Amino acid sequence: MSDPMQKEFEVFSRTAEKIDGTIGATANVCSIVIDKGETILTKVFHAKKKDDSRAEDMLLEWIFSEPSVQNGNRLDFRIYMNYPPLNTTSHSLVSGFKSLEEQGKKVKVAIKFVTLHGQGEGDEGKEENKQGLKNLRESGVKLGVFEEVDWLYLLDVLRDPTWIQKQLKGSRAAKKVLREIGKDSDDIEEYESMSKGSEEIPKVLE
């Protein structure tokens, strides 16, 4: 059975369902509103457990090499992570955002997580990861956990645009038969006009 969602959504959902321990994969979605909406970028990052880097490492590299970020004056970052970044990455994010501000840019950053890791009793790196979160907050980054609106946003952004086309293959043959049966009927045209009003799937950078 095909899945209407991209693989990154599974990482977020599995993280939420994992009560004990953590999953190895990481996923991030980053949305950047540049100069009050003149440019809006959305990019998705995913790393498997066996990969050398985590999703936030790839996000970090992209943010500070993206030309639109370098050319913008007002930058509003909204970042969604299944887990918070490790302490070293937190430091790199703080330094990177600070460097953008030193260039005269106005920077706002909000990061939301599905849940925290390394926070339970006996979890390795608990205090180190907690310090990373503290550094982010003290630098002005707004931190929070997922709420219903955030899941709805990910459901919208992480839809697989090819899934609908796959489902429509059988519909095309059926539509042809219906046209032959009822050439005088306005039913098909009426439903077609209704479907044209549906929302467009958000464009995500490749």
C-alpha positions, 0 to 999 in steps of 0.5 A: 500500500502506497503512503501519501506522506513523504518518508520524513513524516514517518520519522516525526510520527515514530518519534512521537509514538516512541515512549521508551528510548529514542529512534535513530533517525532524525528529520528537520523541516526549515521554513525561512520567511525573508524580507517579510515574505518577499521570499519564502524557502522551505526545505526538508532534511532527513538522516538515517541512524547509520549516516555520519551526520544528523538532519540538523547538521545538514540544515546548519550547512544549508542555512549558512550557505543559502544565497537568499539568506545571505542577501536578505535583511529580515530573516524569520526562521521556523524550524521543526525537529523530531529531537533537539540538536546535540550540544555541539550543533546548538553552539554552531546554530547560536554562532551562525545566527549571531554572525547573521545579526552582526551583518546587520540582519534582523533575525528571529528564530523559533525551534520546535521539537516532537520531544526531548532526548537525553533528558531521562534518568541515566540518559547519556549526555543529559546535562550536555544536551540540556546545556545546548538547549539553554544556550539556544534560549539565552541567545534569543531562540524561541523553543517549544514542543509540537502542538496540533497546529505544528502537526497540521503544518507538517501534514501539509508540507510533507505530502507526497505530490506524486501520491495523488497522481498514482491514485488518479490512474484508475480514475482516468479510465473510469471518467472515460466510461462515465463520459460515454454513459452520460454525455448530457450530464453536468455531473462530471463538469460540476465536480471538476470545477469544485476540485479546481478550488482545492488548495495547492500543495506547498512547494518544498525545495529539492 
